[in-house]
């Protein structure tokens, strides 16, 4: 056939020489989407054990001192048992690869065309996540990756929306402006 490139076999990724025996998924424990996905992953049959650690937690900082822990709150991060670090779409793909029912999908997503699809899914999740964190705030929809934490003074009540209460200064050591 003219004009049709021959199919090529996938290249060897040297998996037998560098096996992955476990993955640690760092997830934002304050994000409802992240917690939902963690719960879904826990219920799946795993070919490679997945461990879940809240991103930027003391446990994560102790176990992975070389990571930018602030960045792990912005983008899904997965760490392999030999120190491999996967970010964003690659993290989603390796996590799916660890699951019995989803390994074939992970192989499809690891192709150039599949990687674009995986990246699009990660961007869609980030946009949804940003909209959730941004609801009722100035600049909603312009999420810069930073989430309000309980200590920041922001709280959401479904009946009242977002409210802000300045953190207390019981010790008297707070800066005043």
N, C-alpha and C positions, 0 to 999 in steps of 0.2 A: 504494500500500500504506500502510495506517495503522500507526503505531507503529514504522516503520523509518526511520532517518535516512539521507538520501542520502549516497552515498560522495563523499568530497572528494579532489581531487587533492593529492598531497604538495606542500608549499610549496617555493618555490625557495630554495635555500640559498646562492645567489649564487656557486656553484662556478666559473663561467666567469671571474668577476672576481678571485677569490682561489684560484688553483690551488695544489694541493699537489704538489710535484715530488719530495719525498723525506721519509722519516720515520726518526727515530732511536728505537729501542726500547731503553729502559734496563731491564736485567734483572738479577736477583740471581744472579751467577755461582756462588755457593755453594749454590744451591738446585737439587736434581736435577729437580724439575718445571719450573722456569724454564729450565734448560739443555736439557731435552727439548723444550720448546715452541720455544725459539730454534732448535734443530736442525731441527725440523719446519718452521718458518717459512722457514728458509733454503732448504729443498728445494722450496718452492712457487713456482709461476710468479707473478711480481710485476708488477703494472701500475704501481705506484709503488715505487721502490726502497726497501728496508728496510735500515737499518744497525743493528748491534747493539753496544751499549756497556755494559760492566758498570756497574751502578748504584753510585753513591758512589765510583767509581774516580777516580784523578787525571785521566784523560781526560774523564770526565763533568763533573768540577768545573771543569776548564779551559774546556770547550766551553759549559757551561750554568751560569755562576756565579750566576744568579738563582734557581736551584732549591733547594728544601730537600732536600739529598742524603740525609739520614737517612730522610726520608719516602719517597724513591724505592726504598728497600729494603723498605718496608712495602707499597707499592701500585704496581702496574705503571704506568709513566709512559712516554708517547710524546711526542716533540717533533717538530713539523713544521718544514720548511725555512724558514718565515717566522716561527718562534718560537711557533707554536701549541703549547699544552701540553694533553695529554689524560691523564686519570687514571682508574684503575679500569675500570669497564665501558666508558666512552667510549674508553679506550685500546685495549681489546680490539676494539671495533667498528671503529675507524679502522684498526687493523692488519689485520683481515679485509677491510676495504674495499680495502686495497692489493693484495690477492691476486686473481688472475684467476678462480679457481674459487670463491672465497668472497665476492665482491662482492655477489651477490644476497642472500646470508645477512646481510651487513652492513646492507644496506638494510632488510631485515625487522627486524633487531635495533635499528635506529635509530627505530622507531616506539615509542609509549609502552608497548604490550604487550611488544614485543621487548626494550625497555630493561630491563624487570623481569626477563625471562629472562636477559639478559646479566649483570645485577647478581647474580642468583642463582648463575650459573656462576662469577663472580668470588669470591663468598663461599664457595662450595664448594671452589674451588681454595685459597683462603686457609685454610680449615679443614683441608684435607688437608695443606697446607704446614706449618701449625702443629702438626699431629699428628706430622709427620715430625721437626720440630725439637724437639718436646717429649718424644719417646719416652725413657723412662728417667729423666726429670728430675722434680724436685718440681714440682707445679703443671702437669703435662703436660696438654695440652688447653686451657690458658689462655694460649695464645700471645699476647703483646702486641706482636708485630711485630718483636721483636728476635731475631736469629739469632746463634748462637754462631759466632764467627770463629776461625780457627786460632790467632790470638794470644791468645784468651781463656783458653786452657788446657784446653778441653773437647775430647775426642776420642771418636769412636764406633767400636767394634770389634764386628762382628756376633756374635762369640763371647762377648764380655764385656759388651757394652752400653756405656753412657756412662761415661767415667772423667774425672777432673779432675786435672791436674797444674798446680800454681801456676806462672805464668810466671817464668822465671829472673830473677835480679837480679845479673848479672855486673858491672855498672858500680858497684854499691854505692850508687846514687842512689835506690833504691826506698824508698818510705815504709813504715814498719813501724807496726804497731798494737799 
